[in-house]
Amino acid sequence: MTRKSLLKATVLCLAMMACCVAFSACSSDENEPETIITNELTTIKAEYSVSLSEDWYRFFDIEVTYTSETGVKTILLTENWNFDMNIPYTAGPDEFVCQVTAKPKADMPAIEENASYLLEENIQVRVNGILEDGTMSSEYGYSGNRSGTETKSSEGMKKYVTGEHSLMKFTYTPEK
């Protein structure tokens, strides 16, 4: 082998080794922490709505038992009612309830002969989990509703006001 060929081979070999070292220095740094994007539950939104016709309020005491920010509360309604709350997920209750009960009034007005009475209800309950990005969770939440209309004759109303009636019984126990 001539000196010229030996020199070329040596230079070529050194150039290849330099490339190997240079390209291995360009690899990704494995010490950087991996960024994991999460979209966790942050808020629980609960909405309760009770809308009843006037005859419900004339002949019955409407009692609502529901979960609020501070625990389970019971109130008496004299008119239609809405309640919305947003609470942190970490402060969420073990169970959500909304029960609407119609109890005959002790001092109800007299039922008129040959009259008709309208008993209409629209009750809605919704519990949703809100994620960090503001969207609703498809895995957390539950809803219930009851709506209907019934017309009672005076004879039918006389029988109906003798008992208590459950208009809504909603319970939701979220998984933790």
Salt bridges, closest charged atoms under 4 A:
GLU47 OE1 - ARG126 NH1 3.35
ASP55 OD1 - ARG58 NH1 2.87
GLU63 OE1 - LYS103 NZ 3.20
GLU113 OE2 - LYS158 NZ 2.47
GLU121 OE2 - ARG146 NE 3.17
GLU150 OE2 - LYS152 NZ 2.68
GLU155 OE2 - LYS158 NZ 3.49
